[in-house]
Amino acid sequence: MRGLYAITPEGLHGATLVEAAAQALAGGARVLQYRDKSGDRARRLADATALCGLCRTHGALFIVNDDLELARACGAHGVHLGREDATPEEARALLGEAALVGLSCYDEWERALQAASAGADYIAFGAFYPSPTKPGAVRAGPELLRRARRELGLPVVAIGGITAENAQPLIEAGADMVAVIQGLFARPDIRAAARRISALFEPSRGAS
């Protein structure tokens, strides 16, 4: 897991959502997470199924936020879980041992250690910058990324207000991936924004 981790924004559905996701994937996104907290289960299943097929076409990973049943129904590669969601053990019991399980660790090192012990496939820290998606989110510092690189054998995702303009310091600190919502999907050219962020992970850029 390395590169751009795109997370779909609330409010996009159907063909509009699929087209936006297609642009992100064409620009180099390696992971796409479907995040929709609404109660319209039929629409969410239709959207998730379409996005899952799109990711497989592009050779990218498809992750569902929170919902284990939806992840199983649409054939997702895995799930991303927060503090109030299922445990990694519950996720694997339903989705199988091959499923990818990611955990949000916010600004909490102890939670990261627990996630690693529970068998998480990756962890996420944040928010690193003010986030329009979660304006009240706790703030995390880049020292968490440095420590995770030294001490944990897990891929680490940075999230929270990340754009092409501010992602580089987080990558240098140890982020294997940067999760982006508004810095990608709110841009007039989603594909170009995805390319700019993806380019930050190229070896020549990282060495400069």
C-alpha positions as a printed NumPy array, in Angstrom:
array([[  0.   ,   0.   ,   0.   ],
       [  1.637,   3.187,  -1.197],
       [  0.328,   6.313,  -2.871],
       [ -2.991,   8.127,  -3.034],
       [ -5.854,   6.778,  -0.913],
       [ -9.024,   8.423,  -2.259],
       [-12.14 ,   8.644,  -0.076],
       [-15.468,   9.426,  -1.709],
       [-17.287,  12.521,  -0.416],
       [-20.811,  12.566,   0.967],
       [-23.378,  13.799,  -1.546],
       [-22.104,  12.126,  -4.699],
       [-24.187,   9.203,  -5.967],
       [-24.839,   7.133,  -9.047],
       [-23.196,   8.046, -12.331],
       [-21.745,  11.273, -10.901],
       [-19.967,   9.354,  -8.145],
       [-18.685,   6.676, -10.507],
       [-17.327,   9.258, -12.956],
       [-15.57 ,  11.182, -10.174],
       [-14.045,   7.954,  -8.864],
       [-12.971,   6.971, -12.371],
       [-11.098,  10.259, -12.7  ],
       [ -9.339,   9.723,  -9.357],
       [ -8.3  ,   6.211, -10.359],
       [ -7.156,   7.361, -13.79 ],
       [ -5.005,   9.941, -12.008],
       [ -3.252,   7.255,  -9.997],
       [ -5.291,   6.539,  -6.839],
       [ -4.249,   3.119,  -5.527],
       [ -7.045,   2.719,  -2.97 ],
       [-10.636,   3.961,  -3.087],
       [-12.741,   4.041,   0.058],
       [-16.52 ,   4.351,  -0.204],
       [-17.819,   6.509,   2.631],
       [-21.574,   7.087,   2.816],
       [-23.333,   7.36 ,   6.17 ],
       [-26.867,   7.583,   4.744],
       [-29.555,   5.006,   5.386],
       [-30.42 ,   4.3  ,   1.745],
       [-29.163,   0.747,   1.655],
       [-30.262,  -0.078,  -1.894],
       [-28.528,   2.979,  -3.321],
       [-25.405,   2.385,  -1.244],
       [-25.195,  -1.214,  -2.482],
       [-25.6  ,  -0.106,  -6.086],
       [-22.91 ,   2.569,  -5.715],
       [-20.518,   0.283,  -3.84 ],
       [-20.917,  -2.505,  -6.403],
       [-20.214,  -0.114,  -9.269],
       [-17.167,   1.33 ,  -7.517],
       [-15.831,  -2.108,  -6.668],
       [-15.98 ,  -3.135, -10.316],
       [-14.292,   0.119, -11.319],
       [-11.434,  -0.48 ,  -8.885],
       [-10.87 ,  -3.991, -10.153],
       [-10.687,  -2.638, -13.706],
       [ -8.018,  -0.145, -12.612],
       [ -6.118,  -2.636, -10.442],
       [ -6.871,  -0.636,  -7.295],
       [ -8.113,  -1.713,  -3.874],
       [-11.721,  -1.011,  -2.884],
       [-12.483,  -0.403,   0.806],
       [-15.858,   0.188,   2.455],
       [-16.08 ,   2.494,   5.453],
       [-17.668,   0.969,   8.564],
       [-20.222,  -1.387,   6.999],
       [-19.194,  -5.05 ,   7.096],
       [-22.373,  -6.329,   5.467],
       [-22.065,  -3.861,   2.61 ],
       [-18.42 ,  -4.801,   2.11 ],
       [-19.367,  -8.464,   1.846],
       [-22.348,  -7.828,  -0.425],
       [-20.411,  -5.771,  -2.979],
       [-17.258,  -7.89 ,  -2.927],
       [-14.956,  -5.2  ,  -1.527],
       [-11.326,  -5.947,  -0.772],
       [-11.863,  -4.873,   2.835],
       [-13.165,  -2.374,   5.365],
       [-11.99 ,   0.635,   7.302],
       [-13.085,   0.81 ,  10.934],
       [-13.335,   3.657,  13.43 ],
       [-13.645,   3.817,  17.188],
       [-17.355,   2.948,  17.302],
       [-17.295,   0.273,  14.607],
       [-16.712,  -3.462,  14.569],
       [-13.443,  -5.008,  15.722],
       [-10.86 ,  -6.464,  13.328],
       [-11.775,  -9.912,  14.622],
       [-15.454,  -9.358,  13.771],
       [-14.515,  -8.07 ,  10.332],
       [-12.427, -11.128,   9.529],
       [-15.079, -13.481,  10.865],
       [-17.565, -12.073,   8.36 ],
       [-15.317, -11.175,   5.42 ],
       [-12.665, -13.868,   5.643],
       [ -8.986, -13.882,   6.512],
       [ -7.992, -12.406,   3.158],
       [ -9.972,  -9.203,   3.736],
       [ -8.031,  -5.994,   4.298],
       [ -8.83 ,  -4.315,   7.604],
       [ -7.772,  -0.754,   8.328],
       [ -8.226,   1.111,  11.601],
       [ -8.436,   4.81 ,  12.428],
       [ -6.059,   5.645,  15.271],
       [ -6.628,   9.421,  15.36 ],
       [ -3.773,  10.856,  17.451],
       [ -3.497,   7.805,  19.753],
       [ -0.308,   5.735,  19.797],
       [ -1.805,   3.14 ,  22.153],
       [ -4.662,   2.567,  19.732],
       [ -2.1  ,   1.999,  16.977],
       [ -0.36 ,  -0.631,  19.111],
       [ -3.689,  -2.318,  19.797],
       [ -4.528,  -2.265,  16.089],
       [ -1.232,  -3.92 ,  15.241],
       [ -1.795,  -6.569,  17.917],
       [ -5.319,  -7.213,  16.614],
       [ -3.98 ,  -7.942,  13.146],
       [ -4.901,  -4.758,  11.289],
       [ -3.504,  -4.548,   7.766],
       [ -2.939,  -0.806,   7.989],
       [ -3.581,   2.095,  10.361],
       [ -4.536,   5.72 ,   9.815],
       [ -3.525,   8.773,  11.841],
       [ -5.091,  12.233,  11.625],
       [ -6.283,  14.865,  11.22 ],
       [ -2.976,  16.472,  10.278],
       [ -4.535,  19.667,   8.912],
       [ -7.916,  21.36 ,   9.396],
       [-10.485,  19.183,   7.684],
       [-13.71 ,  20.462,   6.094],
       [-15.094,  16.922,   6.288],
       [-14.538,  16.671,  10.069],
       [-13.943,  20.211,  11.362],
       [-13.887,  19.05 ,  14.99 ],
       [-11.398,  16.224,  14.479],
       [ -8.448,  15.904,  16.848],
       [ -5.126,  17.001,  15.407],
       [ -2.241,  14.582,  14.973],
       [  1.445,  15.435,  14.603],
       [  3.994,  14.054,  12.134],
       [  5.939,  12.481,  15.   ],
       [  3.299,   9.717,  14.992],
       [  4.232,   8.883,  11.411],
       [  7.933,   8.822,  12.249],
       [  7.364,   6.586,  15.246],
       [  5.119,   4.225,  13.287],
       [  7.776,   3.888,  10.597],
       [ 10.366,   3.004,  13.251],
       [  8.301,   0.714,  15.445],
       [  5.375,  -0.793,  13.522],
       [  5.513,  -3.123,  10.586],
       [  2.295,  -1.778,   9.111],
       [  1.467,   0.595,   6.268],
       [  0.446,   3.994,   7.668],
       [ -2.128,   6.343,   6.158],
       [ -2.219,  10.071,   6.922],
       [ -5.606,  11.797,   6.737],
       [ -7.189,  15.162,   7.402],
       [ -7.163,  18.257,   5.207],
       [ -4.487,  16.854,   2.906],
       [ -3.935,  18.355,  -0.538],
       [ -1.266,  18.194,  -3.218],
       [  0.191,  21.346,  -1.67 ],
       [  0.672,  20.053,   1.89 ],
       [  1.127,  16.281,   1.544],
       [  4.906,  16.182,   1.024],
       [  5.95 ,  16.711,   4.687],
       [  3.694,  13.836,   5.763],
       [  5.173,  11.509,   3.163],
       [  8.669,  12.482,   4.276],
       [  7.676,  11.808,   7.893],
       [  6.64 ,   8.261,   7.051],
       [  3.145,   8.151,   5.531],
       [  2.857,   5.26 ,   3.079],
       [ -0.399,   6.7  ,   1.78 ],
       [ -2.286,   9.98 ,   2.074],
       [ -6.078,   9.858,   2.303],
       [ -7.765,  12.699,   0.467],
       [-11.398,  13.753,   0.081],
       [-11.965,  17.458,  -0.622],
       [ -8.401,  18.005,  -1.826],
       [ -9.298,  15.631,  -4.637],
       [-13.032,  15.523,  -5.296],
       [-13.659,  19.24 ,  -4.707],
       [-11.068,  20.199,  -7.341],
       [-12.273,  21.196, -10.822],
       [ -9.984,  18.586, -12.415],
       [-10.033,  15.46 , -10.245],
       [ -7.713,  13.518, -12.487],
       [ -5.08 ,  16.255, -12.473],
       [ -5.302,  16.594,  -8.687],
       [ -4.848,  12.828,  -8.311],
       [ -1.815,  12.917, -10.6  ],
       [ -0.205,  15.712,  -8.582],
       [ -0.622,  13.828,  -5.317],
       [  0.445,  10.494,  -6.8  ],
       [  3.577,  12.089,  -8.218],
       [  4.73 ,  12.932,  -4.688],
       [  5.345,   9.226,  -4.117],
       [  7.651,   8.82 ,  -7.098],
       [ 11.23 ,   7.972,  -6.025],
       [ 12.755,  10.952,  -7.819],
       [ 10.406,  13.332,  -6.018],
       [ 10.982,  11.718,  -2.634],
       [ 14.759,  12.066,  -3.042],
       [ 14.634,  15.724,  -3.952]])
